[in-house]
Amino acid sequence: MSSKAKTPLDAHEAIELIGQVQEADREMARLAIAHGVQTATEQWIESQLITEALALELIAVARHNQSGEKVAAYLRELASVVESQADYH
């Protein structure tokens, strides 16, 4: 066993490490949600109902984490993106 003392992270290293952990967590969350959406799709659940269920889960997460304002701002931004990329066929 080594008796070498660990050097503390400086602020830049800490921020970088936190960013890496958040990115990995974000990817794990995205994959879990994508799997759930795929499962619902395979069960022939209508896409509108999947969308509504996702929105209800977003609301639940926002309430649980008391991050309603942040989620609302993100949803407004998301709505703008969806509207600007509307697929008209």
C-alpha positions as CSV (number, residue, x, y, z in Angstrom):
1,M,0.0,0.0,0.0
2,S,1.3,3.4,-0.9
3,S,1.7,6.1,1.8
4,K,1.8,8.8,-0.9
5,A,-0.6,11.6,0.0
6,K,-3.1,12.6,-2.7
7,T,-2.9,16.1,-3.9
8,P,-6.1,18.1,-3.7
9,L,-7.8,19.1,-6.9
10,D,-7.5,22.7,-7.9
11,A,-10.7,24.6,-8.9
12,H,-10.2,24.0,-12.6
13,E,-9.7,20.2,-12.1
14,A,-12.7,20.0,-9.8
15,I,-14.9,21.7,-12.4
16,E,-13.6,19.5,-15.1
17,L,-14.2,16.4,-13.1
18,I,-17.7,17.5,-12.1
19,G,-18.5,18.1,-15.8
20,Q,-17.3,14.6,-16.8
21,V,-19.5,13.0,-14.1
22,Q,-22.5,15.1,-15.2
23,E,-21.9,14.2,-18.8
24,A,-21.8,10.4,-17.9
25,D,-24.9,10.7,-15.8
26,R,-26.7,12.7,-18.5
27,E,-25.9,9.9,-21.0
28,M,-27.1,7.2,-18.6
29,A,-30.4,9.1,-18.0
30,R,-30.9,9.6,-21.8
31,L,-30.3,5.9,-22.5
32,A,-32.8,4.9,-19.7
33,I,-35.4,7.3,-21.0
34,A,-34.8,6.2,-24.6
35,H,-35.2,2.6,-23.5
36,G,-38.5,3.4,-21.9
37,V,-39.8,5.3,-25.0
38,Q,-38.7,2.3,-27.2
39,T,-40.5,-0.1,-24.8
40,A,-43.7,2.0,-25.0
41,T,-43.5,2.2,-28.8
42,E,-43.1,-1.5,-29.0
43,Q,-46.3,-1.9,-26.9
44,W,-48.1,0.2,-29.6
45,I,-48.7,3.1,-27.3
46,E,-49.6,6.2,-29.3
47,S,-46.7,8.8,-29.6
48,Q,-49.0,11.6,-28.2
49,L,-49.6,9.5,-25.1
50,I,-45.8,8.8,-24.7
51,T,-45.2,12.6,-25.1
52,E,-47.8,13.3,-22.4
53,A,-46.3,10.7,-20.1
54,L,-42.8,12.2,-20.6
55,A,-44.2,15.7,-19.8
56,L,-45.8,14.4,-16.6
57,E,-42.5,12.8,-15.5
58,L,-40.7,16.1,-16.2
59,I,-43.2,17.8,-13.9
60,A,-42.7,15.2,-11.2
61,V,-38.9,15.6,-11.4
62,A,-39.1,19.4,-11.2
63,R,-41.4,19.2,-8.2
64,H,-39.2,16.6,-6.5
65,N,-36.0,18.6,-7.0
66,Q,-37.7,22.0,-6.6
67,S,-36.3,23.1,-9.9
68,G,-39.6,24.2,-11.5
69,E,-38.3,27.5,-12.9
70,K,-35.3,25.9,-14.5
71,V,-37.4,23.1,-16.1
72,A,-40.0,25.7,-17.3
73,A,-37.2,27.7,-19.0
74,Y,-35.8,24.6,-20.6
75,L,-39.3,23.5,-21.8
76,R,-39.9,27.0,-23.4
77,E,-36.5,26.7,-25.2
78,L,-37.4,23.1,-26.2
79,A,-40.8,24.3,-27.5
80,S,-39.1,26.9,-29.7
81,V,-36.8,24.2,-31.2
82,V,-39.7,21.8,-31.8
83,E,-41.7,24.5,-33.5
84,S,-38.8,25.6,-35.7
85,Q,-38.1,22.1,-36.8
86,A,-41.7,21.1,-37.4
87,D,-42.0,18.4,-40.1
88,Y,-44.8,19.4,-42.4
89,H,-45.8,16.6,-44.7
